[in-house]
Amino acid sequence: MLNKRLYWIDLDSKKIESSDLSGNQRMQVISNHLYEPYTLTQYADYIYWADWTTSKIERASKINGDNRTVIQEKFRTM
């Protein structure tokens, strides 16, 4: 069941991955064009993340990474 999954960023391989709640059925959700992702959240059908290098907040389908969309460009932190 895709509704009960864990999502994380693997900083070494620069990928967003997921697994079931037991750590099984591991899959890559996004494996390209991630440069320095540092935060991740999930809401409804999407995952959202920010990237230090691109200064963007993006979202994509949590199932397969499709429909990748930039939500905010050139964000800055204090």
TIMI-2910 file (N, C-alpha, C, CB; in pm, 1 decimal, decimal comma, always signed):
<rs>
+----------+----------+----------+----------+----------+----------+----------+----------+----------+----------+----------+----------+------+
!      n_x !      n_y !      n_z !     ca_x !     ca_y !     ca_z !      c_x !      c_y !      c_z !     cb_x !     cb_y !     cb_z ! resn !
+----------+----------+----------+----------+----------+----------+----------+----------+----------+----------+----------+----------+------+
!    +85,3 !   -117,5 !     +0,0 !     +0,0 !     +0,0 !     +0,0 !    +89,7 !   +123,6 !     +0,0 !    -97,0 !     -0,1 !   +122,9 !  Met !
!    +75,2 !   +212,8 !    -97,1 !   +160,6 !   +329,8 !   -110,6 !   +129,9 !   +439,0 !     -9,7 !   +148,3 !   +385,0 !   -248,1 !  Leu !
!    +17,8 !   +432,3 !    +59,6 !    -15,3 !   +535,9 !   +156,5 !    +64,1 !   +523,1 !   +285,6 !   -162,3 !   +531,8 !   +187,3 !  Asn !
!   +117,9 !   +406,7 !   +312,9 !   +191,7 !   +384,7 !   +437,3 !   +338,3 !   +361,2 !   +404,6 !   +133,0 !   +264,6 !   +517,0 !  Lys !
!   +406,9 !   +471,3 !   +370,0 !   +546,8 !   +462,9 !   +330,5 !   +628,7 !   +569,3 !   +400,2 !   +560,9 !   +476,2 !   +179,6 !  Arg !
!   +755,6 !   +540,5 !   +416,0 !   +853,4 !   +636,2 !   +466,1 !   +924,5 !   +698,4 !   +346,3 !   +955,4 !   +568,0 !   +563,6 !  Leu !
!   +958,4 !   +825,6 !   +355,8 !  +1030,2 !   +895,7 !   +250,0 !  +1153,2 !   +960,3 !   +310,8 !   +939,9 !  +1001,8 !   +180,2 !  Tyr !
!  +1266,2 !   +959,3 !   +238,9 !  +1387,9 !  +1022,3 !   +287,6 !  +1475,2 !  +1064,9 !   +170,6 !  +1464,9 !   +927,2 !   +380,3 !  Trp !
!  +1570,0 !  +1152,9 !   +204,4 !  +1671,4 !  +1195,9 !   +108,6 !  +1799,9 !  +1122,3 !   +143,0 !  +1692,0 !  +1352,1 !   +111,3 !  Ile !
!  +1859,9 !  +1058,0 !    +44,6 !  +1992,7 !   +998,8 !    +59,8 !  +2092,2 !  +1101,8 !     +7,2 !  +2005,3 !   +860,0 !    -17,2 !  Asp !
!  +2161,8 !  +1170,1 !    +98,3 !  +2251,5 !  +1279,2 !    +59,6 !  +2372,1 !  +1230,5 !    -20,1 !  +2299,0 !  +1353,0 !   +182,8 !  Leu !
!  +2421,1 !  +1110,9 !     +9,7 !  +2537,8 !  +1060,0 !    -62,5 !  +2506,8 !  +1030,6 !   -208,9 !  +2589,7 !   +934,3 !     +4,9 !  Asp !
!  +2393,5 !   +968,3 !   -234,8 !  +2358,7 !   +934,1 !   -373,5 !  +2269,5 !  +1038,8 !   -439,3 !  +2289,5 !   +799,4 !   -377,6 !  Ser !
!  +2228,3 !  +1140,5 !   -362,2 !  +2142,8 !  +1248,9 !   -412,6 !  +2014,8 !  +1192,9 !   -475,6 !  +2219,6 !  +1334,5 !   -515,9 !  Lys !
!  +1942,9 !  +1114,6 !   -394,9 !  +1817,4 !  +1053,4 !   -438,1 !  +1712,9 !  +1069,1 !   -329,0 !  +1837,5 !   +904,0 !   -472,9 !  Lys !
!  +1587,1 !  +1071,1 !   -370,3 !  +1475,6 !  +1060,9 !   -276,5 !  +1420,9 !   +920,4 !   -291,5 !  +1364,1 !  +1170,8 !   -303,0 !  Ile !
!  +1411,1 !   +851,0 !   -179,0 !  +1368,0 !   +712,2 !   -180,7 !  +1252,6 !   +691,4 !    -83,3 !  +1485,0 !   +618,9 !   -146,1 !  Glu !
!  +1192,3 !   +573,8 !    -91,8 !  +1086,1 !   +538,6 !     +2,1 !  +1089,2 !   +388,5 !    +27,4 !   +947,2 !   +582,3 !    -51,6 !  Ser !
!  +1020,9 !   +350,4 !   +135,4 !  +1004,7 !   +208,2 !   +168,9 !   +873,6 !   +194,1 !   +244,7 !  +1126,3 !   +153,5 !   +254,3 !  Ser !
!   +830,6 !    +70,9 !   +262,5 !   +715,2 !    +50,8 !   +348,7 !   +759,1 !    +74,6 !   +493,3 !   +654,7 !    -92,8 !   +330,4 !  Asp !
!   +667,2 !    +69,8 !   +585,7 !   +697,8 !   +103,7 !   +724,4 !   +791,4 !     +4,4 !   +792,0 !   +571,1 !   +113,1 !   +802,8 !  Leu !
!   +812,4 !   -112,1 !   +732,2 !   +906,1 !   -211,2 !   +785,9 !  +1045,6 !   -196,5 !   +725,1 !   +853,3 !   -352,3 !   +760,7 !  Ser !
!  +1061,2 !   -102,5 !   +631,7 !  +1189,4 !    -84,3 !   +563,8 !  +1206,0 !   -171,3 !   +441,2 !  +1300,8 !   -111,9 !   +658,4 !  Gly !
!  +1102,0 !   -242,2 !   +403,6 !  +1104,2 !   -327,7 !   +284,6 !  +1043,4 !   -252,5 !   +166,0 !  +1027,3 !   -460,6 !   +310,4 !  Asn !
!  +1045,3 !   -314,9 !    +50,6 !   +989,7 !   -258,3 !    -72,6 !  +1048,1 !   -118,8 !    -99,7 !   +835,4 !   -250,9 !    -63,7 !  Gln !
!  +1178,8 !   -109,6 !    -85,3 !  +1248,6 !    +16,2 !   -107,8 !  +1243,6 !    +52,5 !   -255,8 !  +1394,7 !     +7,2 !    -59,1 !  Arg !
!  +1221,6 !   +181,3 !   -283,9 !  +1218,5 !   +226,9 !   -423,3 !  +1271,0 !   +369,2 !   -434,8 !  +1075,7 !   +218,7 !   -479,7 !  Met !
!  +1328,3 !   +400,6 !   -550,7 !  +1372,6 !   +535,8 !   -580,3 !  +1253,6 !   +614,8 !   -631,5 !  +1488,7 !   +536,2 !   -683,6 !  Gln !
!  +1231,1 !   +730,4 !   -573,7 !  +1122,9 !   +817,4 !   -620,4 !  +1179,5 !   +919,7 !   -718,4 !  +1052,6 !   +888,6 !   -500,6 !  Val !
!  +1290,4 !   +984,0 !   -680,4 !  +1357,5 !  +1079,7 !   -768,8 !  +1506,4 !  +1051,7 !   -761,5 !  +1325,5 !  +1228,8 !   -729,0 !  Ile !
!  +1569,2 !  +1036,4 !   -879,4 !  +1711,5 !  +1003,2 !   -881,3 !  +1791,2 !  +1092,6 !   -975,9 !  +1729,9 !   +858,6 !   -920,8 !  Ser !
!  +1731,9 !  +1200,9 !  -1025,2 !  +1808,3 !  +1289,0 !  -1112,9 !  +1779,3 !  +1435,8 !  -1080,8 !  +1775,9 !  +1259,2 !  -1260,2 !  Asn !
!  +1876,7 !  +1518,7 !  -1110,8 !  +1867,7 !  +1663,7 !  -1091,8 !  +1840,6 !  +1704,0 !   -946,7 !  +1759,0 !  +1719,7 !  -1180,2 !  His !
!  +1897,0 !  +1629,4 !   -853,6 !  +1901,7 !  +1669,8 !   -713,4 !  +2046,9 !  +1703,8 !   -684,2 !  +1846,8 !  +1556,4 !   -616,2 !  Leu !
!  +2073,2 !  +1822,8 !   -635,3 !  +2210,2 !  +1867,3 !   -618,1 !  +2253,1 !  +1870,0 !   -471,9 !  +2227,2 !  +2003,6 !   -678,4 !  Tyr !
!  +2176,6 !  +1937,3 !   -387,8 !  +2206,5 !  +1943,5 !   -245,3 !  +2073,9 !  +1952,8 !   -167,8 !  +2300,2 !  +2065,5 !   -212,7 !  Glu !
!  +1989,6 !  +1850,9 !   -182,5 !  +1860,3 !  +1853,9 !   -113,0 !  +1881,2 !  +1844,0 !    +37,4 !  +1768,9 !  +1739,2 !   -162,0 !  Pro !
!  +1800,5 !  +1916,8 !   +113,9 !  +1823,5 !  +1914,5 !   +258,5 !  +1698,8 !  +1905,0 !   +343,8 !  +1897,0 !  +2034,7 !   +297,5 !  Tyr !
!  +1583,0 !  +1911,1 !   +288,3 !  +1461,6 !  +1895,1 !   +368,0 !  +1355,2 !  +1828,4 !   +283,2 !  +1411,3 !  +2031,4 !   +421,9 !  Thr !
!  +1267,3 !  +1752,9 !   +347,1 !  +1166,3 !  +1676,8 !   +273,8 !  +1040,4 !  +1666,3 !   +358,5 !  +1219,0 !  +1535,6 !   +236,0 !  Leu !
!   +926,8 !  +1682,7 !   +294,3 !   +799,6 !  +1658,8 !   +361,4 !   +703,5 !  +1596,4 !   +261,5 !   +741,1 !  +1790,5 !   +420,8 !  Thr !
!   +599,1 !  +1536,2 !   +312,5 !   +499,3 !  +1470,0 !   +228,8 !   +362,2 !  +1521,4 !   +267,3 !   +506,5 !  +1315,3 !   +243,2 !  Gln !
!   +280,8 !  +1552,9 !   +166,4 !   +143,6 !  +1595,0 !   +190,6 !    +57,4 !  +1547,0 !    +74,7 !   +133,8 !  +1749,7 !   +207,4 !  Tyr !
!    -51,7 !  +1479,8 !   +108,4 !   -145,0 !  +1424,8 !     +8,1 !    -66,9 !  +1337,6 !    -90,5 !   -220,9 !  +1539,8 !    -68,1 !  Ala !
!    -72,8 !  +1367,8 !   -219,8 !    -10,3 !  +1283,6 !   -321,8 !   +131,6 !  +1326,7 !   -359,0 !    -95,4 !  +1283,2 !   -445,0 !  Asp !
!   +186,9 !  +1424,2 !   -286,9 !   +315,2 !  +1482,3 !   -327,7 !   +420,3 !  +1478,7 !   -217,1 !   +294,7 !  +1624,8 !   -372,3 !  Tyr !
!   +545,6 !  +1481,1 !   -260,1 !   +657,9 !  +1507,6 !   -171,2 !   +711,9 !  +1644,9 !   -209,3 !   +769,6 !  +1395,4 !   -181,5 !  Ile !
!   +762,4 !  +1717,0 !   -111,0 !   +817,1 !  +1850,7 !   -129,7 !   +957,5 !  +1852,0 !    -71,8 !   +726,9 !  +1959,6 !    -62,7 !  Tyr !
!  +1050,9 !  +1919,8 !   -137,7 !  +1187,4 !  +1930,4 !    -87,8 !  +1249,1 !  +2062,6 !   -130,5 !  +1272,7 !  +1813,1 !   -137,8 !  Trp !
!  +1354,6 !  +2100,2 !    -59,4 !  +1431,0 !  +2220,4 !    -92,0 !  +1573,1 !  +2178,2 !   -126,4 !  +1429,7 !  +2323,0 !    +26,5 !  Ala !
!  +1638,9 !  +2260,5 !   -208,3 !  +1774,5 !  +2230,7 !   -252,1 !  +1861,8 !  +2355,0 !   -233,4 !  +1776,0 !  +2183,5 !   -400,4 !  Asp !
!  +1972,7 !  +2340,2 !   -158,7 !  +2062,9 !  +2453,3 !   -133,5 !  +2126,4 !  +2505,1 !   -261,4 !  +2171,8 !  +2413,0 !    -35,4 !  Trp !
!  +2167,1 !  +2416,8 !   -350,3 !  +2238,7 !  +2457,2 !   -470,9 !  +2150,4 !  +2534,0 !   -568,2 !  +2296,0 !  +2336,0 !   -539,7 !  Thr !
!  +2030,7 !  +2486,0 !   -591,0 !  +1941,5 !  +2551,8 !   -688,0 !  +1857,3 !  +2662,0 !   -625,0 !  +1849,9 !  +2449,3 !   -752,0 !  Thr !
!  +1852,7 !  +2667,8 !   -491,3 !  +1767,2 !  +2764,0 !   -418,4 !  +1620,9 !  +2752,8 !   -461,0 !  +1816,9 !  +2908,1 !   -441,6 !  Ser !
!  +1575,1 !  +2628,4 !   -475,8 !  +1436,6 !  +2602,4 !   -516,3 !  +1367,3 !  +2511,6 !   -416,1 !  +1432,1 !  +2539,5 !   -656,3 !  Lys !
!  +1236,3 !  +2527,4 !   -408,5 !  +1149,2 !  +2431,1 !   -342,1 !  +1069,1 !  +2365,3 !   -452,7 !  +1055,4 !  +2499,2 !   -233,0 !  Ile !
!  +1070,8 !  +2232,7 !   -455,3 !  +1001,7 !  +2158,8 !   -561,0 !   +905,5 !  +2056,7 !   -502,4 !  +1102,6 !  +2089,2 !   -652,5 !  Glu !
!   +817,8 !  +2007,3 !   -588,3 !   +729,7 !  +1898,4 !   -548,7 !   +719,7 !  +1800,4 !   -664,7 !   +588,9 !  +1951,4 !   -507,6 !  Arg !
!   +682,3 !  +1677,4 !   -631,3 !   +662,9 !  +1572,7 !   -731,7 !   +570,7 !  +1466,5 !   -673,2 !   +799,5 !  +1510,2 !   -776,0 !  Ala !
!   +518,9 !  +1383,6 !   -760,0 !   +434,7 !  +1271,7 !   -716,9 !   +513,7 !  +1182,2 !   -622,1 !   +383,4 !  +1190,2 !   -839,1 !  Ser !
!   +453,4 !  +1146,6 !   -510,4 !   +522,5 !  +1059,9 !   -414,7 !   +528,2 !   +914,9 !   -462,1 !   +453,8 !  +1066,8 !   -279,3 !  Lys !
!   +450,3 !   +882,0 !   -562,1 !   +447,7 !   +744,7 !   -612,3 !   +564,2 !   +716,0 !   -705,6 !   +316,9 !   +717,7 !   -684,1 !  Ile !
!   +589,4 !   +808,1 !   -800,9 !   +691,0 !   +780,1 !   -901,5 !   +776,9 !   +900,6 !   -940,1 !   +625,4 !   +726,5 !  -1023,2 !  Asn !
!   +759,9 !  +1014,6 !   -874,4 !   +840,4 !  +1131,7 !   -904,3 !   +794,0 !  +1212,1 !  -1024,2 !   +979,0 !  +1090,4 !   -925,8 !  Gly !
!   +682,8 !  +1173,5 !  -1084,2 !   +630,1 !  +1246,3 !  -1200,2 !   +573,5 !  +1382,2 !  -1158,7 !   +521,2 !  +1163,2 !  -1270,7 !  Asp !
!   +543,6 !  +1463,6 !  -1258,3 !   +483,9 !  +1596,3 !  -1237,7 !   +568,5 !  +1684,0 !  -1146,5 !   +344,1 !  +1582,4 !  -1179,3 !  Asn !
!   +697,4 !  +1678,7 !  -1166,5 !   +789,3 !  +1761,0 !  -1087,8 !   +766,0 !  +1908,1 !  -1120,4 !   +937,1 !  +1721,4 !  -1115,3 !  Arg !
!   +746,8 !  +1988,4 !  -1016,1 !   +710,4 !  +2128,7 !  -1032,6 !   +790,2 !  +2214,3 !   -935,2 !   +558,7 !  +2149,1 !  -1011,4 !  Thr !
!   +838,7 !  +2328,8 !   -982,5 !   +905,0 !  +2424,3 !   -894,4 !   +797,3 !  +2505,7 !   -824,5 !  +1003,9 !  +2516,8 !   -973,4 !  Val !
!   +799,8 !  +2506,7 !   -693,1 !   +702,8 !  +2581,0 !   -612,2 !   +755,1 !  +2721,0 !   -581,6 !   +672,0 !  +2505,5 !   -480,9 !  Ile !
!   +883,5 !  +2730,4 !   -549,0 !   +945,4 !  +2859,1 !   -514,5 !  +1088,0 !  +2860,8 !   -566,8 !   +943,0 !  +2883,6 !   -360,3 !  Gln !
!  +1128,2 !  +2970,0 !   -631,7 !  +1265,0 !  +2986,1 !   -678,5 !  +1336,2 !  +3092,1 !   -596,4 !  +1267,6 !  +3022,8 !   -827,3 !  Glu !
!  +1465,3 !  +3076,4 !   -587,4 !  +1552,4 !  +3174,2 !   -522,1 !  +1511,2 !  +3206,4 !   -379,2 !  +1554,9 !  +3300,6 !   -602,2 !  Lys !
!  +1482,0 !  +3104,5 !   -300,6 !  +1451,6 !  +3127,0 !   -160,0 !  +1580,5 !  +3160,9 !    -87,3 !  +1382,9 !  +3003,0 !    -96,5 !  Phe !
!  +1568,2 !  +3228,4 !    +19,5 !  +1684,3 !  +3265,3 !   +100,5 !  +1653,5 !  +3232,8 !   +246,0 !  +1720,3 !  +3416,7 !    +83,3 !  Arg !
!  +1757,5 !  +3195,9 !   +318,7 !  +1742,9 !  +3170,4 !   +461,1 !  +1815,5 !  +3280,2 !   +537,5 !  +1797,7 !  +3029,8 !   +499,1 !  Thr !
!  +1774,8 !  +3300,3 !   +660,1 !  +1839,2 !  +3402,2 !   +743,2 !  +1960,5 !  +3347,6 !   +810,4 !  +1743,8 !  +3456,1 !   +846,5 !  Met !
+----------+----------+----------+----------+----------+----------+----------+----------+----------+----------+----------+----------+------+
</rs>
